[in-house]
Amino acid sequence: MDTLNVVVADDEPLARDRLRALLEEQPGVRVVATASDGAQALQACAEHHPDLVLLDISMPGMDGLETARHLAAGEPRPAVIFCTAYDAHAVSAFEAEALDYLVKPVRPERLASALERVRRLAAARAASNGDGRKRTHLCARLRGSLRLIPIDDIHYLQAEEKYVVVHHARGEDLIEESLRSLEIEFGDRFVRIHRNCLVARHELVELKRCPDGHVQAVLRHGRQPLEVSRRCVSSLRERLAHL
């Protein structure tokens, strides 16, 4: 991707201006539109088809979370990064499938890191839509060296703060990729069971309901069952029925 096209949505003019200035300092980034609320953001996306939307969460009318849900339901689907003055919305943000979550005042280096995530996501999409070739390994950094983890050996992927823990046949490793980008790239191999967890399809054995009503996924090589979120239960039951 040569240029990253971005829409900035924030109800505070000074915040919009600051984000625009920060973005324009980043190489290969172009702000194609700004918006002061969710409705304007959706309109801007319909007109410009951006690669990324920077969304404030607290906006009048349609807030950032609702806006993100609308964007997730459409095509083409831009990446979403939330920018907010409060960190209390982090869980809701990732449930809305945001790629990242920035707390104001946004630091330039933190913004650069988030933009790199967007570029990796775009590269993964291009790879899966191009010649059909996907990565056969994930790469983990280990005390200055690199460890290659075969995709076929992965049991499940679990998000923890800014890392993803890869649980595989030889143990566990941390990688600096987002769960969302991995889901897009390897959607034929992994299925989401929770906002913070993807499981290899071949690892799923059964779903069991606990006495407290929660549902857990039993894995072929799992030491213990994994929690399944309510929103994922019905789709998982359907997938298991066709295994």
ChimeraX attribute file (.defattr): number of C-alpha atoms within 10 A of each C-alpha:
attribute: neighborCount
match mode: 1-to-1
recipient: residues
	/A:1	11
	/A:2	8
	/A:3	11
	/A:4	19
	/A:5	19
	/A:6	25
	/A:7	25
	/A:8	27
	/A:9	30
	/A:10	27
	/A:11	20
	/A:12	13
	/A:13	13
	/A:14	10
	/A:15	19
	/A:16	19
	/A:17	14
	/A:18	13
	/A:19	25
	/A:20	19
	/A:21	12
	/A:22	16
	/A:23	20
	/A:24	13
	/A:25	13
	/A:26	15
	/A:27	11
	/A:28	12
	/A:29	15
	/A:30	17
	/A:31	18
	/A:32	17
	/A:33	20
	/A:34	22
	/A:35	20
	/A:36	18
	/A:37	24
	/A:38	27
	/A:39	18
	/A:40	16
	/A:41	26
	/A:42	20
	/A:43	13
	/A:44	20
	/A:45	22
	/A:46	14
	/A:47	11
	/A:48	14
	/A:49	19
	/A:50	21
	/A:51	20
	/A:52	22
	/A:53	27
	/A:54	25
	/A:55	30
	/A:56	29
	/A:57	25
	/A:58	19
	/A:59	17
	/A:60	13
	/A:61	10
	/A:62	16
	/A:63	18
	/A:64	29
	/A:65	24
	/A:66	15
	/A:67	21
	/A:68	26
	/A:69	14
	/A:70	14
	/A:71	21
	/A:72	17
	/A:73	9
	/A:74	10
	/A:75	9
	/A:76	13
	/A:77	15
	/A:78	21
	/A:79	26
	/A:80	27
	/A:81	26
	/A:82	23
	/A:83	26
	/A:84	23
	/A:85	14
	/A:86	12
	/A:87	13
	/A:88	9
	/A:89	16
	/A:90	17
	/A:91	13
	/A:92	12
	/A:93	21
	/A:94	20
	/A:95	14
	/A:96	20
	/A:97	19
	/A:98	23
	/A:99	21
	/A:100	23
	/A:101	24
	/A:102	21
	/A:103	15
	/A:104	14
	/A:105	12
	/A:106	16
	/A:107	12
	/A:108	14
	/A:109	11
	/A:110	13
	/A:111	20
	/A:112	16
	/A:113	11
	/A:114	16
	/A:115	21
	/A:116	13
	/A:117	19
	/A:118	23
	/A:119	18
	/A:120	16
	/A:121	22
	/A:122	20
	/A:123	15
	/A:124	20
	/A:125	16
	/A:126	16
	/A:127	15
	/A:128	17
	/A:129	12
	/A:130	10
	/A:131	8
	/A:132	8
	/A:133	10
	/A:134	15
	/A:135	12
	/A:136	10
	/A:137	14
	/A:138	16
	/A:139	15
	/A:140	19
	/A:141	13
	/A:142	11
	/A:143	6
	/A:144	5
	/A:145	7
	/A:146	10
	/A:147	12
	/A:148	12
	/A:149	20
	/A:150	14
	/A:151	16
	/A:152	13
	/A:153	15
	/A:154	22
	/A:155	23
	/A:156	24
	/A:157	26
	/A:158	19
	/A:159	20
	/A:160	12
	/A:161	9
	/A:162	13
	/A:163	15
	/A:164	20
	/A:165	20
	/A:166	23
	/A:167	19
	/A:168	19
	/A:169	13
	/A:170	9
	/A:171	10
	/A:172	14
	/A:173	20
	/A:174	19
	/A:175	17
	/A:176	13
	/A:177	20
	/A:178	21
	/A:179	25
	/A:180	23
	/A:181	20
	/A:182	18
	/A:183	20
	/A:184	15
	/A:185	22
	/A:186	19
	/A:187	16
	/A:188	10
	/A:189	15
	/A:190	23
	/A:191	22
	/A:192	23
	/A:193	21
	/A:194	19
	/A:195	20
	/A:196	19
	/A:197	23
	/A:198	24
	/A:199	23
	/A:200	22
	/A:201	20
	/A:202	15
	/A:203	17
	/A:204	22
	/A:205	14
	/A:206	15
	/A:207	19
	/A:208	15
	/A:209	11
	/A:210	9
	/A:211	7
	/A:212	6
	/A:213	8
	/A:214	13
	/A:215	19
	/A:216	19
	/A:217	22
	/A:218	18
	/A:219	21
	/A:220	15
	/A:221	14
	/A:222	15
	/A:223	8
	/A:224	11
	/A:225	16
	/A:226	18
	/A:227	16
	/A:228	22
	/A:229	17
	/A:230	11
	/A:231	11
	/A:232	15
	/A:233	19
	/A:234	10
	/A:235	13
	/A:236	19
	/A:237	12
	/A:238	10
	/A:239	13
	/A:240	14
	/A:241	9
	/A:242	6
	/A:243	9
